[in-house]
Amino acid sequence: MPELGRLAALDANDRKPYIRAILYAARLIYTWDNLIVGSNDVAVEYLHRIKPAGLDLKPIDIALACRNGECRAEDVFRLGVNLGAQCDSAVRHILARP
């Protein structure tokens, strides 16, 4: 993931891994909290219910729309998401859980 965070532009072969990296926080938190693996749709819906501190849901929402064919990966990339900060927020959420 660090290499995806340093991209100056999104090449065709980076689109899918980039969208996956954006959605990773949703999948990780959902799986950790529920001890089951769910779809991207279910994981993102779950994030909106629990609202993890520090996690920016806007890029996650747009990445999900991209996975569903409603936009392009470049739409998410233009947001300039800090992948490291997103990952850190997901880890902090997990560590804070009892």
C-alpha angles and dihedrals in degrees: 000000000000091000091054090054091056098052115127091193135011113247121201093256091051097054100085096042090048093053090046090052091053092050093044094089091055094048093045095049094044093049094045095047096043102030090228134092114244136180123273089255093054093044094051092046088052092053090055090055097048100030100206112221115259096007114126106220097186096078090043090054092049092046089053090051088052091051087052091052095251098118142359131269088243088065089063094039091056089063089071094226116198099228092188092055091048090051091046090052091051092050092047089052091052094046091050093056116102 
